[in-house]
Amino acid sequence: MALELLDGLLLQRRGLGRRPDGRRRRILARHAAVAALVVGAMSLAACNPVLNLTVDTAADGSDVNPGDGQCATAGGGCSLRAAIDEANATPGFDRITIQPGVDPVLSLPGAAEDSNLSGDLDVTGNLDIVGNGATIDAAAIDRVFEVSAGRLSVIDATVTGGNVPAGTNGSAFSSTGELWLDHVTVEGNQGLAIDSAGTSVFLADSEVDSSEGGSAASTGIRVSSGTLTMARSLVVAEGAGGSMPALRVDGAQSALTMLDSTVRSTGIAISISSNATGASGNIVRSTVANSGWWESAWVIEKPSSVPVEVSASIVQSLSPGPWTAVCSSPVTSGGYNVVSDASCGANASGDKVQAALLGPLADHGGPTRTMVPFAGSPAVDRVPLDGPLCPFVPLDQRSVPRPSGTGCDSGAVEGVGPVVNPLSFTVDSSSDAVDVAPGDGVCASGAGECTLRAAVMETNSSGADLTAPFFNSISIADGVDPVLSIEGADEDAAASGDLDVGVRVRIHGNDATVYGNQVDRILDVHTSNMIVENLALEGGSVTGDGGAVRSRSGNLDLVDVTVSDSTATGDGGAIWATGLRGALVDVTGNAAGSDGGGIYASDLWLEQMNVAGNSAAHNGGGVMIDGRGLITSSAITGNSAQNGGGLAADEVNGHLKVADSTVADNSAASFGYSEVYAMGLFAPSLELVRSTISGSDTDSLALITQGSHCTPFGCAMWPSVVASGSIITGGSGKQVCNKPLTSDSSFILSPDPAANCGPSLPGTGALAPLANNGGPTATKLPLPGSGAQNVIPIGTPGLCDPQGSYDQRGVIRPVGPACDVGAVEQ
C-alpha cells in the first residue's frame, strides 16, 4: 500500500483529508506492512465491544466476581483493575472507559503475580482503554501494564509511576501481545519504559519519555523480534549522565517504521542490535537527533547488514564539536534528507550534509513536543510537491498540514522558528577594561577598545541565552593576548576578577594566550554551554575550585586548548567542570589543594589530550573523575598526588573508559598508587582498553588499586578495574596490582612477579622511555621481547576490528597479522 494511502488512512481516522485519487495509488511495497498495521489497529477500534465498562473510582481494588459482566469492587465502585478483571474473564473485544476526572492509582502490592490480583495490571485479551485524559499511576509498586496475549489499545491517557526490579524490563508496558497507544504520554517510569517481544507496537500522536533527570536515562522502547511503528509521535531519553538508546530494536526479523515522528536522546537515538538478523527500518519525514555526548553515541547505530531507508528526514548530532559520527554504518537514502555529517552515506537526490539548525525540544503545538528548525535551515521547503514524500495534504507531527511553503520540509515538523541573530564581537586589545554600557550591543571600553572582559560583559547583557545550535561569538584578533588585571574575585558580573560567562558563547582564540595574572581564575561559566577553541589559558589562581576554568552546569567544550600554570585551593587545578568534552587539549603544570591536579570533572569525554606535570594534594594528580566518561588517544604522564598520581576514578554507578592511551611515570606520595586509583564499589568503575599503564622505578606499592568499602566491622575490597588488550607494568621488581583485575579482563600483558593483576600474556613487558613517537601525544614503544606484538586475533570484539581502528598516535590497527597489546601499534 502506498505511503500516500497510509497518510490518507491516518487523516481519515482524525476526520481529515480526502481519499487518494488514482494517480497516487501506486504500490510501494516497503510501506505495505505499515498500512496493514494501521488498518488492523483501526479495525479493532471499530469493533462493537462485548463489554463496555466505565471506571468511576481512582482507588485500586479487584472485581468481586470476575466473569459476571458487572464491574464492582468490594467497596462498590468500578476500579480500573476490576474492569480489567471482567475483561480478562470475558472472551472477545472489550472496552473500558475511564470517567473524566478519575485518575487511577495502583496500591495492591505484589509484583510477582500474573492474574491481575496485585501489582501491575495484567491484560490477557483484546481490550480498549479510553482514558479521557486520565493519569494511570502505578505509584512505584510494579510496572503499570503487562500484556501477555491479545491486543491492548490505550487512548488519551498518561501512564506513569512504573517501577520494576533490577533485571526485569518494561516499567510502563511489558508486552507479548500487541500494543496500540493513541494520544498517550508515557513518562515518569523507572527503567526501560516499553518492552515488547515477538509482537507489534504502534504509536500514534503519543510521547514516550524515559529521561531521568540527573542520572543516565533508560531506553524508551525496546522491540525484540517484532515491529514498531510510529506516526506523529516522540520518543525521548535524556539524562545528565548520558542515556541508553532511546529506541532499540533487537532480534530476528524486527522492523521499525517512523512517519512524521521524532526520536531524541543524550546518547544513541536509534539502535538496531547485531542480533537483529533480517531486521529493517524505514524512516520517513522524521527527525532523529542526539547530543553526541557519550562514546559511540551515534544518532543511528546499526549493523551494515541491516537495511534502513531514510527519506525526507533530519538525522542530526546536536554536539557542537567533532565528537562522533552520525551513523555507525550507511543508510539507504530515499532522498531529501538533511544529515550533519557524511557517515550516513546520504547522497541521493535532494540530500544535504549540513546542520539542520534545529531548535530545542519543546511544546510547539500538537499532542507531543517537537523540534522546529530555525529560519535559514536547509530542511525548509526541501521536498518537492506532489512526489511520494510530499503528497496530498499530509500532516506533520503536530497535525499541521504540509506544505507551508513551496515544498514540504524535511523532518517531523513543517514550518520554521524565529530568525536568530547571535552576537559577534572581535577583541582588539590585550588590556583589561570593563564595557562602558553593557546591553547596548557594542563592545567598547572607556578607551573605545573591545577588551575580552568588555566582550563577555556585552554578550552576557545583550545576547539572550541562545538554544542549540546557536552560540554568541567572541573572536580574539591576531596578535592580541589579553591579560586580566582587575582584581576582585568574589563578583559574578565579569566586572572584576574572573570572566563570568552567563550565556551560550563560543570563544575563538586564533592561537592567543589569555593570562590570568593570578588575580583570579580566568573563566567562570555559570549556567550555560561554552565552546573554547584555539586558545591558551595561563596563570589562573583561585581560592576554591577550577584554577583556570570552572563550569558549573552545562557542557564545556575545548578544542585545541592549552591550560597551564594555574592553581586552585580546592579541586581542579586547571579545570573544574560538571560536563567536559575536549580534543587536542594540553593541561600542564597546574596544582590543586584537593583532588584533580589538572582536571576535576563529573562527566567527561577527552581525546588526543596531554595531561602532564600537574599535582594534587589528595587524589588524581592528572585527572579526577567522579562520574562517567571516556579518555581516548591521550597521555597522562608525570603527574603526582597522594593517591592516583595519574588518574583517580571515584564512581559507584558510573563508568570511566580509558582507550588507546598511555598513563605513565606518575607518582604518589602516600600508598604508592602511582598511576591509577579506582575507588568504585560493587561494579567496575574503570575500564582500560588497548592502553599502556606504566610505573617508574620509584613506585613502592601498587600501580593499580581497586576500591574498598569500610564499616565499623572492617573493610572489604571489590574488583573495580577491567582491562583488555593492555600493558600494565610497574618499575623493576615492583608490585603492579594490589588486587586481581575483574574476571572480564583479557589479553593483559602484566609481568608482575607476584601475578597480582591476574593471568598475564608471556613476555617481559619492557617499554622504551616516554617519547614523541608520532601523533599529538607521547607514547612508550614496546621493546623486543616485550610480548606485545601481534597478540590479539583479528576479529576479537572491541580489540581488533577487521575493518581497522587506530592506536594512540592515529596509526591504523593492525599493522601485522594480529593487533598489538597496549596503546601503540608497531
VOGU-3710 file (C-alpha; in Angstrom, 3 decimals, decimal comma):
1> malelldgll> 0,000/0,000/0,000  1,373/3,399/-0,921  2,758/5,863/1,585  0,140/8,301/0,292  -2,607/5,836/1,241  -1,125/5,458/4,728  -1,246/9,247/5,098  -4,869/9,161/3,946  -5,817/6,471/6,442  -4,294/8,397/9,312
11> lqrrglgrrp> -6,065/11,570/8,211  -9,409/9,802/7,864  -9,018/8,385/11,375  -8,981/12,003/12,559  -11,792/13,001/10,174  -9,374/14,930/7,943  -8,165/14,757/4,372  -9,616/13,071/1,336  -9,346/9,691/-0,315  -6,308/9,384/-2,589
21> dgrrrrilar> -7,012/9,649/-6,302  -5,937/7,002/-8,777  -2,694/8,784/-9,647  -1,490/8,361/-6,073  -2,465/4,695/-5,600  0,901/3,366/-6,678  2,060/0,337/-4,745  5,179/0,989/-2,705  5,983/-2,387/-1,200  8,186/-1,027/1,566
31> haavaalvvg> 5,164/0,715/3,147  2,653/-2,145/2,869  3,273/-3,510/6,354  2,808/-0,069/7,888  -0,562/0,453/6,263  -1,676/-3,053/7,180  -0,858/-2,408/10,815  -2,785/0,869/10,743  -5,788/-0,850/9,180  -5,605/-3,637/11,764
41> amslaacnpv> -5,484/-1,200/14,652  -8,345/0,798/13,169  -10,465/-2,325/12,760  -10,045/-3,123/16,453  -11,224/0,348/17,437  -14,257/-0,041/15,161  -15,426/-3,353/16,695  -18,508/-3,486/18,868  -17,294/-4,475/22,334  -18,698/-7,419/24,239
51> lnltvdtaad> -18,318/-5,434/27,463  -18,424/-1,654/27,743  -17,358/-0,743/31,275  -16,859/2,640/32,965  -14,225/3,217/35,661  -15,633/5,597/38,273  -13,078/5,379/41,105  -9,354/6,067/41,349  -8,966/3,544/44,176  -7,409/0,168/43,474
61> gsdvnpgdgq> -9,374/-2,995/44,027  -10,179/-6,343/42,434  -13,540/-7,321/40,994  -15,675/-9,316/43,421  -16,956/-11,755/40,772  -14,965/-11,737/37,509  -16,995/-13,003/34,569  -20,443/-11,816/35,656  -20,225/-8,802/33,333  -20,501/-6,371/36,236
71> catagggcsl> -17,516/-4,253/37,303  -17,642/-3,904/41,078  -15,078/-3,913/43,866  -15,874/-4,838/47,437  -16,345/-1,142/48,084  -18,922/-0,874/45,334  -17,070/1,218/42,747  -15,625/0,164/39,393  -11,829/0,391/39,585  -9,528/0,021/36,588
81> raaideanat> -8,231/-3,278/37,986  -11,766/-4,591/38,477  -12,724/-3,595/34,933  -9,687/-5,466/33,576  -10,657/-8,484/35,719  -14,022/-8,549/33,948  -12,470/-8,052/30,510  -9,971/-10,873/31,063  -12,792/-13,206/32,092  -14,962/-12,356/29,060
91> pgfdritiqp> -13,995/-13,673/25,602  -13,903/-11,182/22,728  -13,117/-7,496/22,453  -13,977/-5,242/25,404  -13,849/-1,508/26,044  -13,101/0,264/29,322  -13,805/3,996/29,588  -12,323/5,982/32,474  -14,730/8,612/33,699  -13,438/12,196/33,217
101> gvdpvlslpg> -11,645/13,397/36,338  -10,769/9,888/37,563  -7,021/9,149/37,812  -6,473/5,500/38,823  -3,644/4,768/41,271  -2,398/1,215/41,850  -1,971/0,289/45,500  -2,170/-3,509/45,847  1,435/-4,685/46,378  2,689/-7,940/44,919
111> aaedsnlsgd> 4,767/-7,754/41,768  5,382/-11,453/41,065  1,808/-12,245/40,019  0,115/-12,514/36,581  -3,593/-12,869/37,378  -4,261/-9,155/37,933  -4,712/-9,680/41,667  -1,912/-7,317/42,710  0,941/-5,233/41,388  0,662/-4,363/37,706
121> ldvtgnldiv> -2,464/-4,553/35,567  -2,384/-7,892/33,706  -4,174/-7,884/30,334  -4,862/-11,218/28,620  -7,277/-10,363/25,779  -8,372/-7,729/23,260  -9,090/-4,510/25,127  -9,549/-0,790/24,544  -8,930/1,606/27,454  -10,275/5,096/26,720
131> gngatidaaa> -8,690/7,407/29,252  -10,459/10,739/28,723  -7,205/12,415/29,799  -6,705/10,239/32,889  -3,361/9,606/34,564  -2,802/5,931/35,352  -0,204/5,760/38,128  1,494/2,578/39,354  2,864/4,503/42,354  6,157/2,556/42,054
141> idrvfevsag> 4,651/-0,730/43,323  5,277/-2,512/39,984  5,104/-1,793/36,273  1,807/-0,332/35,043  0,626/-2,834/32,392  1,638/-6,376/31,464  0,079/-7,653/28,237  0,500/-11,415/27,868  -1,939/-12,036/24,997  -4,399/-10,281/22,709
151> rlsvidatvt> -4,195/-6,610/21,897  -4,261/-3,646/24,282  -5,216/-0,216/22,982  -4,801/2,782/25,302  -6,288/6,071/24,124  -5,950/9,567/25,612  -4,127/8,857/28,871  -0,871/9,354/30,769  0,901/6,225/32,033  3,345/6,847/34,878
161> ggnvpagtng> 4,845/5,604/38,138  6,023/2,231/36,865  8,940/0,606/38,639  10,317/-2,908/38,169  13,076/-4,838/39,978  16,568/-4,878/38,539  16,884/-7,407/35,740  13,282/-7,006/34,570  12,041/-4,606/31,942  9,051/-2,672/30,777
171> safsstgelw> 8,257/-0,341/33,654  5,237/1,143/31,866  4,343/-1,699/29,478  5,728/-5,216/29,215  4,038/-6,855/26,272  3,996/-10,149/24,420  0,643/-9,116/22,946  0,023/-6,262/20,530  0,112/-2,734/21,902  -1,537/0,382/20,450
181> ldhvtvegnq> -1,000/3,798/22,055  -3,041/6,712/20,710  -2,666/10,170/22,290  -0,811/8,606/25,214  2,017/10,089/27,274  4,392/7,608/28,918  6,602/9,378/31,462  7,942/9,172/34,996  8,671/5,439/34,910  11,925/3,948/36,202
191> glaidsagts> 13,991/1,959/33,717  13,072/0,731/30,243  9,582/2,104/29,660  8,071/-0,134/26,949  9,346/-3,659/26,332  7,732/-5,707/23,582  8,731/-9,214/22,486  7,582/-11,105/19,412  4,718/-8,800/18,528  3,780/-5,291/17,334
201> vfladsevds> 3,743/-1,841/18,907  2,001/1,105/17,263  2,231/4,707/18,472  0,041/7,499/17,119  0,218/11,066/18,451  1,970/9,760/21,555  5,041/10,624/23,622  7,364/8,202/25,423  9,831/9,952/27,731  12,341/7,823/29,652
211> seggsaastg> 14,511/10,757/30,734  15,724/10,543/34,313  16,928/14,000/35,245  20,393/13,974/36,749  21,093/10,305/36,096  21,540/8,234/32,974  18,307/7,845/31,020  16,902/4,425/30,174  15,612/3,168/26,843  12,159/4,411/25,910
221> irvssgtltm> 11,051/1,495/23,714  12,625/-1,884/23,013  11,136/-4,237/20,450  12,512/-7,787/20,212  11,635/-9,862/17,137  8,628/-7,672/16,451  7,575/-4,437/14,793  7,460/-0,849/15,991  5,505/1,728/14,011  5,384/5,396/14,997
231> arslvvaega> 3,157/8,057/13,463  3,325/11,667/14,699  4,987/10,540/17,926  8,020/11,273/20,118  10,459/9,002/21,941  12,980/10,831/24,127  15,701/9,623/26,526  17,824/12,356/28,076  19,870/12,442/31,254  22,794/14,399/32,633
241> ggsmpalrvd> 24,598/11,074/32,983  24,015/10,099/29,357  21,459/7,579/28,214  20,753/4,172/26,830  19,427/4,188/23,251  16,081/5,968/23,165  14,739/3,336/20,817  16,159/-0,175/20,478  15,383/-2,951/18,007  16,575/-6,479/18,883
251> gaqsaltmld> 16,066/-9,937/17,486  15,477/-11,525/14,115  13,001/-10,122/11,580  12,270/-6,988/13,617  11,044/-3,907/11,778  10,999/-0,200/12,610  8,871/2,351/10,770  8,712/6,055/11,625  6,408/8,553/9,945  6,366/12,253/10,911
261> stvrstgiai> 7,945/11,429/14,276  10,902/12,427/16,474  13,475/10,415/18,428  15,785/12,411/20,694  18,480/11,123/23,076  21,528/12,156/25,044  23,281/9,071/23,692  22,375/6,789/20,793  18,955/7,717/19,443  18,099/4,553/17,487
271> sissnatgas> 19,964/1,280/17,987  19,429/-1,844/15,899  21,429/-4,604/17,554  23,826/-7,012/15,894  21,470/-9,935/16,620  18,686/-8,349/14,568  19,161/-10,605/11,550  16,627/-9,917/8,833  15,626/-6,642/10,511  14,771/-3,491/8,589
281> gnivrstvan> 13,960/0,161/9,129  12,051/2,864/7,284  12,219/6,479/8,482  10,056/8,985/6,595  9,621/12,728/7,234  11,047/12,326/10,726  13,680/13,880/12,992  16,313/11,764/14,746  18,787/13,651/16,930  21,156/13,304/19,859
291> sgwwesawvi> 23,525/15,471/21,837  26,547/13,394/20,829  27,886/13,267/24,381  28,857/9,659/25,037  31,300/7,265/23,422  29,842/5,654/20,298  26,877/7,997/20,634  25,808/7,617/17,048  22,432/9,021/16,173  21,626/5,790/14,329
301> ekpssvpvev> 23,508/2,631/15,305  23,021/-0,412/13,115  24,928/-3,318/11,575  25,918/-2,740/7,967  23,831/-5,800/7,038  20,555/-4,249/8,248  18,856/-2,034/5,636  17,442/1,223/6,965  15,845/3,593/4,462  15,713/7,276/5,429
311> sasivqslsp> 13,649/9,730/3,381  12,849/13,452/3,761  14,216/13,326/7,308  16,670/15,097/9,591  19,432/12,988/11,166  21,411/15,279/13,397  24,044/15,282/16,117  23,478/18,380/18,215  27,014/18,313/19,605  28,979/21,412/18,553
321> gpwtavcssp> 32,277/19,521/18,382  33,748/16,657/16,344  32,755/14,025/18,868  31,165/11,198/16,905  29,840/10,053/13,549  26,092/10,323/12,997  25,596/6,814/11,560  27,587/3,736/12,551  27,086/2,407/9,006  25,490/3,986/5,919
331> vtsggynvvs> 21,725/4,040/5,474  19,775/3,797/2,225  18,705/7,292/1,285  15,290/7,903/-0,223  16,349/11,482/-0,874  15,733/14,962/0,551  17,405/14,296/3,898  19,444/16,739/5,985  22,227/14,979/7,914  25,019/16,553/9,926
341> dascganasg> 27,913/14,513/8,517  28,802/12,152/5,690  28,750/8,919/7,723  25,146/8,113/6,752  26,009/7,990/3,052  23,254/10,456/2,192  23,970/11,207/-1,466  20,606/10,687/-3,164  18,618/13,413/-4,891  17,948/16,365/-2,596
351> dkvqaallgp> 20,177/15,175/0,262  22,153/17,820/2,180  25,080/17,209/4,527  24,756/20,206/6,838  23,487/21,204/10,274  19,703/21,434/10,209  19,585/24,315/12,735  17,121/22,500/14,957  15,533/24,327/17,843  15,061/22,788/21,296
361> ladhggptrt> 12,607/20,040/22,085  9,580/21,998/23,271  5,821/22,440/23,044  5,149/23,885/19,598  1,530/22,745/19,450  0,069/19,311/18,939  -0,044/16,384/21,359  3,757/15,926/21,621  6,850/18,071/21,914  8,772/18,746/18,713
371> mvpfagspav> 11,971/20,344/17,399  11,279/23,192/14,961  14,060/24,240/12,549  15,123/27,852/12,790  14,834/30,234/9,860  17,589/29,507/7,367  17,533/25,760/7,949  18,313/23,678/4,843  15,371/21,457/5,837  12,814/24,123/4,897
381> drvpldgplc> 10,940/23,514/1,590  13,420/20,788/0,704  10,948/18,144/-0,521  9,264/18,727/-3,922  5,484/18,988/-4,068  3,316/16,096/-5,278  6,042/13,486/-5,008  5,639/10,396/-2,825  7,320/12,245/0,088  5,160/15,381/-0,178
391> pfvpldqrsv> 1,749/14,026/-1,192  -1,775/15,375/-0,805  -2,240/17,264/2,470  -0,041/15,158/4,770  0,226/16,225/8,391  3,401/16,898/10,331  3,997/15,592/13,862  1,790/18,341/15,305  -1,027/17,552/12,801  -0,200/20,784/10,959
401> prpsgtgcds> -0,884/20,376/7,201  2,084/20,166/4,834  3,390/22,039/2,909  3,576/25,540/4,379  5,843/26,871/1,622  6,968/25,922/-1,860  7,659/22,353/-0,771  7,424/20,094/2,247  10,066/20,467/4,934  12,431/17,617/5,751
411> gavegvgpvv> 11,941/16,285/9,243  8,967/15,832/11,535  7,841/19,467/11,636  6,548/21,797/8,926  7,397/25,485/9,284  10,215/27,461/10,842  11,042/29,076/14,134  12,175/32,659/14,604  15,125/34,347/12,956  18,079/34,181/15,350
421> nplsftvdss> 20,905/36,708/15,260  23,691/35,714/17,657  26,065/38,431/18,797  29,586/38,548/17,405  32,483/40,581/18,796  36,196/40,778/17,986  38,641/41,506/20,810  41,198/44,053/19,584  43,003/44,946/22,817  45,090/42,960/25,306
431> sdavdvapgd> 44,285/45,362/28,153  41,686/44,652/30,835  38,761/47,076/30,998  35,001/46,851/31,513  32,360/47,608/28,918  31,086/51,168/29,322  27,448/50,373/28,532  26,585/46,686/28,869  23,474/45,882/26,887  23,858/48,425/24,091
441> gvcasgagec> 25,127/45,811/21,648  28,535/47,487/21,331  31,764/46,098/22,791  33,671/49,166/23,940  35,750/50,137/26,961  36,232/53,715/28,080  39,125/53,943/25,650  36,943/52,681/22,799  38,654/49,291/22,693  36,959/45,888/22,666
451> tlraavmetn> 38,661/44,046/25,511  37,930/40,413/26,320  36,194/41,487/29,529  34,055/44,030/27,671  33,084/41,422/25,079  31,999/38,974/27,793  30,032/41,662/29,645  28,266/42,786/26,478  27,448/39,214/25,497  26,021/38,498/28,948
461> ssgadltapf> 23,841/41,619/28,793  22,738/41,668/25,156  22,896/38,056/23,996  19,887/36,044/25,019  20,857/32,601/26,263  20,505/31,020/22,849  19,386/27,469/22,338  21,338/24,913/20,343  22,730/25,101/17,734  23,394/28,824/18,093
471> fnsisiadgv> 26,241/30,400/20,051  27,195/34,011/20,535  30,722/34,515/19,247  33,831/36,219/20,626  36,965/36,147/18,456  40,374/37,397/19,516  42,211/39,274/16,794  45,581/38,016/15,575  48,446/39,144/17,792  46,226/40,063/20,767
481> dpvlsiegad> 46,990/38,271/24,062  44,584/39,515/26,769  45,917/39,984/30,312  43,484/40,139/33,243  44,403/42,806/35,777  41,218/43,973/37,529  41,224/42,385/40,986  38,076/41,321/42,812  37,435/37,608/42,982  34,039/37,495/44,696
491> edaaasgdld> 31,970/39,030/41,915  29,729/37,419/39,270  29,111/40,123/36,662  32,523/39,893/34,943  33,367/43,403/36,142  36,373/42,222/38,164  38,413/39,101/38,770  37,473/36,206/36,505  35,360/36,478/33,361  31,851/35,368/34,353
501> vgvrvrihgn> 30,005/33,794/31,424  26,216/33,566/31,672  25,032/32,791/28,125  25,944/30,384/25,324  29,172/31,652/23,801  31,989/30,401/21,603  35,438/31,961/22,103  37,786/31,539/19,153  41,301/32,436/20,204  43,240/32,486/16,920
511> datvygnqvd> 46,151/30,974/18,895  46,075/33,754/21,502  47,045/33,352/25,162  44,851/34,760/27,930  46,934/35,474/31,035  45,102/35,236/34,343  47,913/37,104/36,082  46,958/35,288/39,332  44,149/37,798/40,015  41,510/35,023/39,955
521> rildvhtsnm> 40,573/32,070/37,793  40,178/33,058/34,130  36,723/31,787/33,081  33,721/31,092/35,308  30,875/29,548/33,295  27,675/29,866/35,299  24,593/28,345/33,699  25,104/27,583/30,036  27,200/25,813/27,409  30,514/27,223/26,239
531> ivenlalegg> 32,994/26,391/23,476  36,643/27,477/23,667  38,915/26,810/20,698  42,439/27,685/19,546  43,300/29,371/22,832  45,807/29,107/25,682  44,840/29,903/29,278  47,716/30,584/31,655  48,235/31,787/35,207  44,829/31,447/36,839
541> svtgdggavr> 44,646/31,288/40,635  41,614/30,857/42,863  40,579/30,140/46,405  38,115/27,402/45,534  37,673/25,103/42,531  38,936/25,452/38,971  42,205/27,380/38,843  41,763/28,470/35,220  38,220/27,421/34,313  35,138/26,494/36,302
551> srsgnldlvd> 31,999/25,289/34,515  29,155/24,963/36,983  26,497/23,488/34,656  26,006/22,640/31,018  28,811/21,444/28,772  32,289/22,919/28,444  33,806/22,075/25,056  37,526/22,603/24,461  39,173/22,195/21,049  42,886/22,902/20,569
561> vtvsdstatg> 43,227/24,478/24,017  46,180/24,674/26,435  45,664/25,276/30,168  48,812/25,776/32,226  50,410/27,154/35,383  47,166/27,603/37,306  46,281/26,758/40,900  43,176/26,080/42,985  42,957/25,562/46,719  40,082/23,135/46,111
571> dggaiwatgl> 39,525/20,702/43,233  40,695/21,082/39,648  43,998/22,924/39,474  43,311/23,802/35,841  39,697/22,831/35,117  36,643/22,038/37,223  33,563/21,048/35,215  30,284/19,206/35,547  30,482/18,226/31,881  33,754/18,431/29,923
581> rgalvdvtgn> 34,491/17,485/26,331  37,771/18,123/24,598  40,025/17,335/21,677  43,665/18,372/21,321  43,825/19,677/24,892  47,077/20,228/26,833  46,831/20,539/30,628  50,274/21,100/32,137  51,907/22,435/35,285  48,771/23,021/37,357
591> aagsdgggiy> 48,123/22,264/41,041  45,084/21,544/43,234  44,839/21,715/47,006  42,465/18,759/46,982  41,584/16,461/44,023  42,330/16,665/40,304  45,623/18,488/39,857  44,894/19,003/36,177  41,204/18,235/35,738  38,295/17,531/38,055
601> asdlwleqmn> 35,093/16,577/36,232  31,818/14,856/36,914  31,412/13,699/33,322  33,968/13,947/30,547  34,959/12,882/27,069  38,529/13,744/26,099  40,560/12,689/23,085  44,110/13,497/21,983  44,748/15,060/25,370  48,082/15,618/27,095
611> vagnsaahng> 47,938/15,916/30,896  51,444/16,311/32,300  53,282/17,758/35,275  50,217/18,504/37,407  49,845/17,812/41,129  47,054/17,245/43,643  47,263/17,157/47,421  44,837/14,238/47,578  43,546/12,145/44,638  44,181/12,263/40,905
621> ggvmidgrgl> 47,319/14,210/40,123  46,382/14,384/36,447  42,650/13,718/36,306  39,964/13,103/38,912  36,532/11,966/37,722  33,500/11,278/39,897  31,040/10,499/37,081  31,359/8,723/33,773  33,140/9,289/30,509  35,844/8,410/28,046
631> itssaitgns> 39,532/9,251/27,658  40,994/8,144/24,346  44,209/8,650/22,350  45,671/10,573/25,277  48,728/10,701/27,541  48,599/11,237/31,308  52,222/11,461/32,417  54,499/12,908/35,064  51,732/13,955/37,456  51,718/13,475/41,232
641> aqnggglaad> 49,226/13,107/44,075  48,745/11,452/47,440  46,776/8,670/45,671  46,449/8,023/41,959  49,273/10,164/40,673  47,960/9,856/37,122  44,265/9,156/37,327  41,631/8,660/40,015  38,121/7,399/39,311  35,587/7,674/42,115
651> evnghlkvad> 32,245/6,311/40,984  29,750/3,799/42,323  27,239/3,637/39,480  29,020/5,295/36,587  31,856/4,237/34,360  35,132/5,626/33,010  36,799/4,100/29,983  40,425/4,760/29,020  41,165/3,578/25,478  44,275/3,702/23,271
661> stvadnsaas> 46,030/5,863/25,850  49,176/5,970/27,986  49,217/6,547/31,752  52,870/6,531/32,769  55,619/7,863/35,026  53,255/9,408/37,551  53,919/9,269/41,286  52,001/9,041/44,546  53,290/10,130/47,928  51,174/8,038/50,270
671> fgysevyamg> 50,330/4,469/49,304  52,217/4,390/46,021  49,120/4,112/43,843  51,091/5,976/41,251  49,178/5,525/38,024  45,527/4,640/38,581  43,402/4,775/41,723  39,963/3,246/41,121  37,587/3,762/44,005  34,390/2,337/42,520
681> lfapslelvr> 32,321/-0,041/44,621  30,394/-3,174/43,627  30,751/-2,634/39,860  33,701/-1,843/37,609  34,395/1,867/37,784  37,281/1,871/35,312  37,802/0,099/32,007  41,207/0,030/30,300  41,174/-0,880/26,608  44,264/-1,150/24,377
691> stisgsdtds> 46,173/1,114/26,742  49,603/1,232/28,374  49,844/1,722/32,139  53,467/2,026/33,195  55,040/2,941/36,510  58,523/4,125/37,343  61,266/2,505/39,410  60,438/4,817/42,318  56,964/3,299/42,774  56,856/1,497/46,096
701> lalitqgshc> 53,452/-0,190/46,017  50,520/-0,772/43,672  50,289/0,573/40,171  46,532/-0,005/40,007  44,436/-0,023/43,122  40,835/-1,073/43,412  38,097/0,223/45,629  37,287/-0,636/49,209  34,299/-0,093/51,442  34,686/0,225/55,188
711> tpfgcamwps> 32,198/-0,251/58,011  32,672/-0,343/61,801  33,255/-4,091/61,359  36,144/-3,755/58,922  36,968/-3,054/55,296  36,253/-5,108/52,186  37,541/-4,646/48,655  35,776/-5,228/45,342  37,274/-5,514/41,868  36,698/-2,206/40,137
721> vvasgsiitg> 39,057/-2,306/37,146  38,512/-4,327/33,991  41,313/-4,309/31,418  41,619/-5,752/27,934  44,335/-5,592/25,314  46,524/-3,545/27,647  50,067/-3,436/29,012  50,286/-2,963/32,777  53,811/-2,788/34,159  55,485/-1,429/37,246
731> gsgkqvcnkp> 59,009/-0,381/38,000  61,700/-3,015/38,093  60,592/-5,714/40,542  57,677/-3,620/41,811  54,203/-4,865/42,671  51,757/-3,885/39,934  48,189/-4,508/41,145  47,058/-4,630/44,742  44,224/-6,983/43,761  43,413/-9,024/40,641
741> ltsdssfils> 41,547/-7,317/37,850  37,938/-8,349/37,232  37,196/-11,667/35,540  36,129/-9,830/32,375  39,735/-8,825/31,706  41,531/-10,340/28,703  44,759/-10,080/26,692  46,707/-8,472/29,539  50,477/-8,193/29,455  51,440/-7,693/33,079
751> pdpaancgps> 54,709/-9,362/34,138  54,119/-8,815/37,847  56,400/-11,209/39,790  53,571/-11,933/42,212  50,903/-12,126/39,447  48,758/-9,771/41,471  46,909/-8,476/38,401  45,880/-11,972/37,374  46,831/-14,114/34,361  49,312/-12,438/32,008
761> lpgtgalapl> 50,428/-12,976/28,443  54,033/-14,207/28,091  56,736/-11,587/27,661  58,815/-9,075/29,565  56,503/-6,121/29,031  59,611/-3,973/28,599  58,968/-0,466/27,291  61,140/2,303/25,899  61,116/5,647/27,717  58,268/8,071/27,117
771> annggptatk> 58,927/9,934/23,871  57,390/11,625/20,867  56,832/8,677/18,547  54,383/10,426/16,246  50,894/11,728/16,865  49,855/14,559/19,177  50,765/12,844/22,489  53,780/10,996/23,932  53,938/7,191/23,977  56,108/4,298/25,199
781> lplpgsgaqn> 57,124/1,827/22,494  57,345/-1,864/23,484  60,896/-3,230/23,249  61,908/-6,502/21,555  60,828/-9,459/23,662  58,080/-7,468/25,375  55,411/-9,857/24,119  53,176/-7,011/22,951  53,256/-7,509/19,192  50,772/-9,487/17,080
791> vipigtpglc> 48,866/-10,892/20,054  45,160/-10,131/19,615  43,491/-12,074/16,780  41,808/-10,029/14,081  38,083/-10,012/14,728  38,336/-10,019/18,528  35,311/-7,886/19,531  36,266/-4,445/20,774  40,005/-5,088/20,499  40,987/-5,868/16,901
801> dpqgsydqrg> 38,471/-4,655/14,356  38,968/-6,337/10,972  37,946/-3,075/9,307  40,607/-1,177/11,218  40,819/1,004/14,317  43,526/3,416/15,451  46,221/3,428/18,097  47,069/6,414/20,312  49,082/8,067/17,540  46,458/7,596/14,845
811> virpvgpacd> 48,194/4,576/13,264  45,692/2,096/11,891  45,420/-1,307/13,613  46,515/-3,978/12,842  49,893/-3,457/11,181  50,810/-7,169/11,203  48,802/-10,405/11,217  47,212/-9,517/14,569  46,768/-6,455/16,763  49,333/-5,425/19,371
821> vgaveq> 48,642/-5,134/23,076  48,883/-1,631/24,510  48,427/1,906/23,234  50,848/1,630/20,303  50,652/-0,500/17,150  54,068/-1,352/15,654
//
